[in-house]
Amino acid sequence: MQYSFASRTAAMLASPVRHIRENARRHSFISLAEELPAQELFPVKLLEEAAHDVFGSGPDALQYGEPEGYFPLRAWLAGEWEQRKGVRVPPGQILLTTGSQQAIDLIIRLMVDERDPVLVENPTSPGCLQVLSMQGAQIVPVESDGEGVIPNKLEALMIRYRPKLFFATPTFTNPTGSLWSAARRQEILDLCRHHEVLVVEDDSYGELHFKQKNESHDKSPHGQSRKFAETYPSLFALDHAGQGGQVLYIGSFNKTVAPALRTGWAAGPAPLIEGMYALKQLADMQSSTMNQRLLFQLLTSSRFQWHEHLAMLNKEYSTRLQLILELLKRPFWKDVTYHIPSGGMYVWVQLPDGLDSALLLKAALPKGVAFMPGALCAVGSEGASHIRLNFSHPGREQLLMGMNLIGETISEFTARS
């Protein structure tokens, strides 16, 4: 039978991401493409103990739960944000989702009609761009500099397009790892308030920050070394935890605890949370209560120290970042430019002039290595000359070998040209 798929699915079905993931299952294949944390840092033993306690509590752990999400975990999030970030939000204005990707999907389906203009940082998360494309949105890219999104560029687009939404990641943008300055955050929030544009703030990488050395290896014209991300409040905090009605705050535990728990959140104005809640019931009724209870049991265990766990992740990822930065100094990579990320899990690399990242990926895959081609992270032609490299998941030997193989492929292309 010949199947007639919806036209919006064409780009998704043709995406190289599925091919990369299929290859990644091969033995000895090295992927620097995926959004994976380091699995050897998962708190496996403590999660095992937490699971024992959850299942020991009786069959209620396997029953349907609250569609909004397990209330004790929502209350824990509210307490954590108030204690560490000065953000006060009632648990009733927090919706637990199946990762941050579902939160993005729900708010887009709630707010965006076909051809509605939506502003996005450029580059931005591939997942966000995919959902917007599937919804038929008109995706409008916004230019950034070393301080964040450029205010006059943003305002000009707001006046021209009158968008409903602006997707932003002020703290460690995927894929660049950049960090907006404190002043820029307030300026952008003020503009969104003035033009009545809802900000969807993705803070999925906000806990993964690195202390930079005084000297900078940054090879980009706008790059600046940052030191402490926690000194910059989120847009959500600046909007008084959504009480200003201007910011929806999303994130997840996927990058900090374990992706398989599939636990994310959306927090913000009550009408938005209620609308997303209604859509979520149509999508999957509820996210896994069992996973949420397991996560809550871990977070409240006397044997697990959440803040120490985050410090351990940041120390290890900082080491891995330094390794990939050293590898980028090797001769294979001499003609690329890149920005040193302040946090997150990626380095965003601009290829030598004239080199297309999609063609480079095709040549790299037979060698047993993959990266994320920049076109999947950007609107327009800018992404074609960039690649995103994940440094959090590969071990030291894999990272060394993978970077050598990609560098060798770049060298072969540049030699031919």
N, C-alpha and C positions, 0 to 999 in steps of 0.2 A: 504494500500500500504506500502511496505517495502522501507524505504528511505536509501540511501547509502551516508552518510556524508563523507566529506573529512577527511582523517586520522588525519590531524593536529588539527581538532576540538575536538578530543576525550578527551584530558586533560581539555579543557575549559568546555565541557558539563558535565564532571564528577566533576568539581570543587565544593567545599562546599560553595563558595561565594554566589551562587544563593540561596541555601538552607538557608543560614544565613539571606539573605535579605527577603526571604519569611517569615521567623520566626519573623523578626524585625517588620513586619506589625501587628503582634499580639498585642493585648492589654496587657500591663504589661511586655512584653518581653524587656529585657535590652541588648543592643548590644554595646560592646566595641570593635567591629571588624571593623566597617566601617570608611571611611575617611571623616567624617562629622564634619564641624565646628559647633559652638554653634548657633542655629537658633534664640535664644532670643537676640543675639547681632547683627542681621541683621538690617541695617538702613531702616526699613520698611516704616516709615512715610515719610522719605526723598525720598525714591524710588517711593512712591506713588505720591509725588509732581513732581518728575522728569518725571514720566510717563504722568502726566497731561500736562506738558509742551511739551513733545515730540509729543503726539497725537494732542495737540492744534496747532502744527506747520503745520499741513496739511497732506494729504494722502501720501506725499512723504516718510513719516516714515515707511509706509507699503510696499513700492516698493522694487524691487531688488536694491542692492547697489553694491559697488565696491567689487569684489571677494577678493581683498587683505585685505578688512576690512575698516571700517569707518575712513576716513582720519583724521578728527579731533582727534579721540581717539589715532590713531597711533602717531600723532604729540604730543599729551599730554604725551604719554609714553616716547617719545624721549626727551621731555623737562624735565620730572621727573627724568629720568636716568642721564641726564647731570647735573641737579641741585644737586641731592642728592648723586650720585655715581661717578660723573666725567666721565661718559660714553657717548660719542658722537656718535650717530648712526642716519643716515637719516631715515625718516619715510618710504621711499621706500624700506628699508631693514628690515622692520617689517611686518610680516604676522599675521593677527588676525585669530585665530583658535577656534574651538569648544572645549575649555578647553585645558589643557596641554597634555591630553591623545591623542587628535587628532594630536598635533604637533609631539609627539613621533611616532605615527602610520605613519605619512607622511614621516618623515625622514628615517624611517626604510624601507618603501616601495620604497623610492627613491634610497637608497644606498645598500640595502642588498639583495643578491641573496641567493637561497637555499644553505645551508651548509656553507655560509660565516661565519667565526669566528667574534664574537662581544664580546668585553670585557665589563664586568659590575662590579660595586662594589658588594660585597657580605657581608651582605644582601642588597637588593635594592627593589625598588617599584614593587609590584605585577603586576601592570598594564604594566610596561615596560617588565617584563618577559613574560607576556601573549602575547604581540604583537610580541616579538622576536620569541616565539615558533610558533605562527601562520604563521610567515614568513618563518619558517624552518631554522632559523639561528642556528649556533653552538655557544651556550652561554658559554663564558669562564669567570669564577669568578675570581676576584682579591681580595687578602687579604688586610685587613686594620689593623691599630693599633690606638692608641689614638690621633695621629696627622693627620690621613687620610690614603689614599691608600699608601701602602708601595712601594717606588720607585723601589728598585731592583727586587721585585716580579713582578711589572708591566712591567718593561723593559724585563725581562726574557720571559714573555708571549708575548710581542710584537715581540721579535726576533723569538720565536717559531711559532707563529700563523700568523704573518703579518696581523693583523685585519684592517678593514676599520674604525671602530667606537669604541669609548669608552664612555659608559654611566656613568655619574658621578653626584653626588649631594654633592658638597663640603660644602654647608650650610644647615645643618639639614637634613641629610639623612633620607629618609623613608626606614626602620622603626626605626632606632636607635636614630635619633635626634642629631647625632654627627656633629662636626664642624671641618673641616680641618684647620690646622695652616696656617699662612701666608706663611711661608717658604716652607711648603709642597706643597701648591698651585703652587708656581712658579716652584718648582722642577718637579712636574707632568706635567705642561704645557710645560716645556722645553723638557721633554722626548717625549711627544706627537708630538711636533714640529720636533724633531730630527728624529723620526720614521715615520713621516707623517701619523699620526692617528688623525682623526677628533674627537674632544671632543663634546659630546652632554651634555650640562650642564643644569640640571633641577633645577630651583630655585623656585619651587612652594611653598616652605615653608620658603623662605628666609626672609620674613618680620615678622615671628613669632618667636621672640627671647626673652629669659628670663634672667633677672639678677639673678645670682646665689649668694647664701650666701657664706661667706668665708669658712665655714666648708663644708665638702663633705660627703654626705650619699652614695656616689658611692660604689657599692659592686663588681665592675668588676676590673680585673687586670689592664686594660688600661685606666680607666675612669679619666677624668680631668675636673674640673669645669672651665667653660668659662664665660666671662662677657659680652662682647659686640660684637655681630656678625658683626655689621656695620664697625668694624675696619678692617675687612678682605675683600679685593676686590674680586669680582667674577673672575673666570677664563676668562670670557668674557671681563671684564675690563682690566685684565692683557694682554689680546690679542688685546688691543686697539679697543675694540668694534667690533671684528670680522674682522678688517682690516688686521690682521695677517693671516686670513683665517683658523684659527685653531679651533674655537669654535662656535657652534650653541647654542644660549641661549634661553631657553624655560621657560615658567611659566604661571600663570593665576591669575585671580581675584576670583577664586572659593573659596579659603580658607580665603580671606580677606574681600570680600563684600558679595557675595551670589552665591552658586553653580548653581542655576537655570538660572543665566544670561549666563552661559556656554561661558565665554569669556577668552581665553588664547592667547598666542602669541609665535611666533618664530622670533628671530632676529639673523642676522649673514651675512655671505658673500653672495653677490648678486646671484651667480650661485645656491646656495642651496635654497635661498628664491624663486627664479624663478622656480626651479624644484618642490618644495613643492606646490607652487601656481598652477602649471599645474595639479598636482595630486589632489589638493583640488577641482578644478573645476570638476573633474571626480567623486569625492566622494560626494559632496553636493552643488556644485556651489559656495556657500558662507556660512559663518556663519551668524546668525541672525543680520541683520543691525539694526533692532528695538532694540534688547538687547544692542548692542554696543552704539547706540545713547542714550539709557536710562542711561547706565553706564557713558558715557561722561557727560551727563546733571548732574548726581549726583556729579561726581568728580569736576566739575567746578562751582557747586552751592556755593553761599556765605554762605549757612547754613550748608554745610558739609565741615569739615576740615579733609582731608585725613590723615595727620600725627597724629592728635589727635585721629582719629578713630583707627589707628594702635596701638597707645600707650594704648588705652582702651582695645583692644584685648589682647595685651601682658600682661597687668596687670591682666586681668581676667584669662587668660590661665596659668599664673604663679601661681595664687592662686589654680587653679584646679590641676596643677602639684604637688604642695606641698601637696594637699590632698591625691592624689594617692600614693605619696611617703610615707606618714604617714601610709596609709592602708597597704602598702607593708611591714611594720615593724610588722604587727600583726602575731600571732603564726601560722596561716594557711600558711603564706608565708615565714616561717623562713629558708627554705632550698633552696630558689631561689636566683639567682644573677641578677643584673640589672645595667644598666648604666644610670646616671642622664642626660637626654637630655638637650642640650643647647637651643633648640628651636624645633618647629614643634608641633605635636599633639599626639605623642605616647611615650610609654615606651616599650622597648624591653627587655623581661624577659627570662632568662634561667631557665628552669624547673629543679627540682631535678633529679639526675642521674637515667637514665632508664625510664623516663616518656616521652611518645610520645604525641606531641601536638594534632595530629589528633584524637587519641583515647580519649584524654582529652576533646576535643570539642564535640565528640559524647556523652560523659557522661554529659557535661554541658548543652547542648541544651534542654533536657527534664526538666531541672531545671528552664529554662526561661532566659538563659544568653548565650552570645556568645563572642568570641574573634577571632582574626585572627591567624590561625595556621602558625607557622613560615616557614613551607615548601613552602608556597605560596610566601614568601619574599626572598627565598634563593635558590642558586644552590647547589646541592649536599645534603649531609646528615645533614649539620649543622642546618638547619631550623627545623628539626624534634623535636629538644629539646627546641625550643623557642616558645614564643607567643608574639603577638603585641597587646598592650592595648591602645585604644583611650581614652584620658581623656578630650578632648575638647567638645565633644557633650553631654555626659550624665550630667544631673543635679546632684547636691550634693547627693540627696537621692538615685538616680539611681546608682551613682558611688559607694556609700557605699554598697548598696544591691548587685550590680553586683560583686564587688570585694569579698564580703563575700561568694557569691555563687560559684565563681570560686575557691576561696581559700578552701572552703569546699570540692569541687570536687578533688582538688589536695590532700587534706588530706586523702580522702577516697582511692585514688590510692596508696599513699605512705604507708598507714596502711596495705593494702593488700600485698604490696611487702615486 
